[in-house]
Amino acid sequence: MTDNELLLAISNMLVPIKDDIQDMKVEIKDLKNEAKDIKIRVKKIELTQETMVLPRLNTIEACYT
């Protein structure tokens, strides 16, 4: 087997690996976007608890004590 044939064989073996890496990059990008969306939603929940829920709970607690 010549050097060129060996290089061609190695190149052919690397093509599926390269495709898998590209697929993983897309999936990672999607996961990063989902994580970003989750962070935004959690922040909104935290703000709602802080500005609406906790003050009302404190009022309810004050009425009972």
Steps between C-alpha positions, in 0.01 A plus 500: 500500500640837404514807716221664301276197543566500875422870524179450303396211726569706813312794352200278428503375859506857635196619304241336732686636804493849352126466434441386858694798632293738288179340633626537857581867440143562389361312801727692739386829348136395552573403861669835564194681364269290718716568806488872424119487477481307829721758672269779381192315625658427839598866536139603430373251759748631757394857435132408527562327832700792630262777392158336527493176696729577795341835588156340499623213715647750742163680515318173566752411769461840665121455512533168681757612755 
